[in-house]
């Protein structure tokens, strides 16, 4: 029993790492999976919403072509104006939301159309689109290309 009687003398010193060696990175693999899932979900949402908007635009432009064919068959500007107004209203509700667009009519609807189109329409075009149900039935004599150009500029905006 000659020796050191202190039982703690045989213990090794505690190793304390320096501050440089302790780091937050690399993050555990689970965090990379969660971050990747969030980014992928966001990208898929953006792609889906873009696809939905593009498909609505395509449908509206195709519907505009069919309205032109109907106009060429019966030459009723009143019917054409009503249908174009309905088409624009449906598109605007999908694009801008039901709360903002659904209750617009008359001058408020015309102002909304004017403010949200690429190029500002003439007063005559807005009058035909917004007041078509109340106009007398005019047959022929009007170039609907200007109305179509306005509707295309509104839809493609």
C-alpha positions, 0 to 999 in steps of 0.5 A: 500500500505504498503509493498514492492513496488518492482514488481520483489521481488515476482519472484523466482530465476532461477534454473540452473542445475549442469553440471552433470545432463545435458548429451547427452545421452540418445539420442532421439529414432529417432537416435537409429532407424537411427543407427539401420537402418545403421547397418542392411543395412551394415549387409544385404549388407555383407550377400548379397555379401557373398551369391553372391560370394558363389553362383558363386563359387558353379556354377564354381565348378559345371561347372568344373565337367561338363567340366570333363565329356566333356573331358572324352567324347572327350579327347581333351585337347585343348578344355578342356584348352580353357573352363577352361581358360574361366571359370577362366576368368569369375570367376576372373572378378566377384571376382577381377573386370573387370578393373583388369582382363579383359585385361590379356592374355598370361604371364600376365594372367598366372602370375595373376593365379599363384599369386592368387591361394592357391597353385602355379601351375606347368608351364605345367598347366599354359601353358595348361590354358593360351595357349590352343587355340594355342596348337595342339589338344592332345587327351588323355594321360594327367591327368586333375586332376592336372588342376582341383586341381589348378582351385579348389584352385583358386576358393576356395581362 
